[in-house]
Amino acid sequence: MFRSLCLFATLLPVTFAFAQQKTNAPVKLATRPVSTANTNLPSEEAVNGFLKATFGYQPQLTWKIADIRPSKAQGLAQVTVILSTPQGQQQQLFYVTPDGEHAVVGEIIPFGAHPFESTKKELESKAKGPARGPADSQVTIVEFSDMQCPHCKAAQPTIEKLLADEPNAKLIFQNFPLPNHDWAAKAAAYNDCVAKQSNDAFWKFVASVYDSQADITLATADEKLTALADKAGAKGSEAATCAAKDETIAHVQGEVLMGQSVDVNSTPTLFINGRRISDLAQLPYEILKSLVEFAAKGGM
């Protein structure tokens, strides 16, 4: 999905660089409702005032407050806004100090001698998607993906190479359909249903859906996904019936909420023993491989 441009960090004093960059990339996920019940959180009025004072000189830029909530860093409020220009949209996070006097831009990351342990344990208990690789592997890679996302499709050869080079690593797949992709949630439901039939068929199905992205539309999704499920070795008609069930839709939404709980906000996002990698396209392969090797040695 759309890569962070460090917009606030570079633009607050000057101009909105995003507005000059032509992109068709859709907005990142932000589904939680705005809530300012906590007295330490800034009000919507305060956030809107800040955004108006900062970006009001650009009539082509608009915004929507997606979320205001306590951040994982004690005392800071996390604000999520959707920024829109004629060129596209981007979700942006920033943080507000308890006194309401300062905004902090940047990514909050875990700290300590074992900074990824908490996320690792959370994923060990919650990430129960289809898996490949040794069950007792010392390295677990959790992938959060959107079947309609072109960046996810582009990442697959890298992930396949990584698993070939590191055969002792385990990969777990988790659905994370983005709301601005019109057939992604349906494909995620099919993923869930095909996986219930056959783990082998699931991985073939996922690969075939990525390969067929350009041929699938919302109107043809059921027909195409059913056929691809049959081709992968599953029963497509059963997958279609299963995908329409409320319990399947709820299960996919549970995966999204689980991803959000570990700060997934774009796709693809990987976790290597709890260490989040959200910029896979920008990460040299040798560094990615080194991270897996480091994890295998107990380095994280």
Residue pairs with C-beta under 8 A, 6 or more apart in sequence:
1 25
1 26
1 28
1 146
1 149
1 151
1 178
1 266
1 267
2 23
2 25
2 26
2 27
2 28
2 88
2 89
2 90
2 91
2 266
3 25
3 266
3 279
3 281
3 282
4 92
4 279
5 17
5 18
5 21
5 90
6 105
7 16
7 17
7 18
7 83
7 90
7 92
8 92
8 94
8 103
8 105
9 105
9 106
10 17
11 17
11 18
12 54
12 105
15 58
16 55
16 58
16 61
16 83
16 85
18 83
18 85
18 87
18 90
19 58
19 60
19 61
19 85
19 87
21 87
22 87
22 88
23 87
23 88
24 88
25 88
25 89
25 90
26 88
26 89
26 178
26 180
26 181
27 82
27 89
27 90
27 91
27 178
27 180
28 90
28 91
28 178
28 265
28 266
29 91
29 176
29 178
29 179
29 256
29 260
29 264
29 265
29 266
30 66
30 67
30 80
30 82
30 91
30 265
31 179
31 256
31 260
32 66
32 67
32 69
32 80
32 260
33 67
34 44
34 65
34 66
34 67
34 68
35 41
35 67
35 68
35 69
36 42
36 43
36 44
36 68
38 69
38 70
38 77
40 70
40 75
40 77
40 98
41 68
41 69
41 70
41 77
41 96
42 50
42 68
42 77
42 79
42 96
42 100
44 65
44 68
46 100
47 65
47 68
47 79
47 81
48 65
50 103
51 63
51 81
55 61
55 63
55 83
60 85
60 86
61 83
61 84
61 85
62 83
62 84
62 85
63 81
63 82
63 83
63 84
64 81
64 82
64 84
65 79
65 80
65 81
66 80
66 81
66 82
66 91
67 78
67 79
67 80
68 77
68 78
68 79
68 80
69 77
69 78
70 76
70 77
70 78
71 77
71 78
71 95
71 108
72 108
72 263
73 95
73 108
75 97
75 98
76 95
76 96
76 97
76 98
76 104
76 108
77 95
77 96
77 98
78 93
78 95
79 93
79 94
79 95
79 96
80 91
80 92
80 93
81 91
81 92
81 94
82 89
82 90
82 91
82 92
83 89
83 90
83 91
83 92
89 180
91 265
93 265
94 103
94 104
94 105
95 103
95 104
95 105
95 108
96 102
96 103
96 104
97 103
97 104
109 115
110 116
110 118
110 119
114 300
115 300
116 273
116 274
116 275
116 276
116 300
117 274
118 274
119 262
119 271
119 274
119 275
119 276
120 140
120 271
120 273
120 274
121 274
122 261
122 262
122 274
123 140
123 142
123 172
123 262
123 271
123 274
124 140
126 258
126 261
127 142
127 172
127 174
127 258
128 172
129 142
129 172
129 173
129 174
129 175
129 195
129 255
130 172
130 173
130 191
130 195
130 199
130 202
130 203
131 170
131 171
131 172
131 173
131 199
132 163
132 170
132 171
132 203
133 163
133 167
133 168
133 169
133 170
133 171
134 168
134 170
135 170
137 168
137 169
137 170
138 168
138 295
138 296
138 298
139 166
139 168
139 169
139 170
139 272
139 273
139 292
139 295
139 296
140 169
140 170
140 172
140 271
140 272
140 273
141 159
141 162
141 169
141 170
141 171
141 172
141 270
141 271
141 272
141 292
142 171
142 172
142 174
142 270
142 271
143 159
143 171
143 172
143 173
143 174
143 268
143 269
143 270
144 174
144 175
144 176
144 259
144 264
144 267
144 268
144 269
144 270
145 152
145 155
145 173
145 174
145 175
145 176
145 267
145 268
146 152
146 175
146 176
146 177
146 178
146 181
146 184
146 188
146 267
146 268
147 175
147 177
147 184
147 187
147 188
147 191
147 206
147 209
147 210
147 213
148 177
148 178
148 181
148 182
148 183
148 184
148 187
148 213
148 216
149 178
149 181
149 184
149 267
149 268
150 213
151 267
151 268
151 280
151 281
152 210
152 267
152 268
153 210
153 211
153 213
154 281
155 268
155 280
155 281
156 207
156 210
158 280
158 285
158 288
159 171
159 270
161 285
162 169
162 285
162 288
162 289
162 292
163 169
163 171
165 289
166 289
166 292
166 293
166 296
168 296
169 292
169 296
173 191
173 202
173 206
174 255
174 258
174 259
175 188
175 191
175 192
175 252
175 255
175 256
176 188
176 255
176 256
176 259
176 264
176 267
176 269
177 184
177 185
177 187
177 188
177 252
177 256
178 184
178 267
179 185
182 217
182 218
183 216
183 217
183 218
183 221
185 249
185 252
186 218
186 221
186 222
186 225
186 243
187 209
187 216
187 221
187 225
188 252
188 255
189 242
189 243
189 244
189 248
189 249
189 252
190 205
190 209
190 225
190 229
190 239
190 240
190 243
191 202
191 205
191 206
192 242
192 243
192 248
192 251
192 252
193 229
193 238
193 239
193 240
193 242
193 243
193 248
194 201
194 202
194 205
194 229
194 232
194 234
194 239
195 202
196 242
197 234
197 235
197 238
197 239
198 233
198 234
200 233
201 229
201 232
201 233
201 234
202 232
202 234
204 231
204 232
204 233
205 228
205 229
205 232
205 234
208 228
208 231
208 232
209 216
209 225
209 228
212 224
212 228
215 224
216 224
216 225
222 240
225 236
225 239
225 240
225 243
226 236
226 237
226 239
226 240
227 236
228 236
229 235
229 236
229 239
229 240
230 236
242 248
259 269
262 271
262 276
263 276
264 276
264 278
265 278
266 278
268 280
269 276
269 277
269 278
270 276
270 277
270 278
270 280
271 277
272 291
272 292
272 295
272 300
273 295
273 300
274 300
275 291
275 295
275 300
277 283
277 288
277 291
280 288
294 300
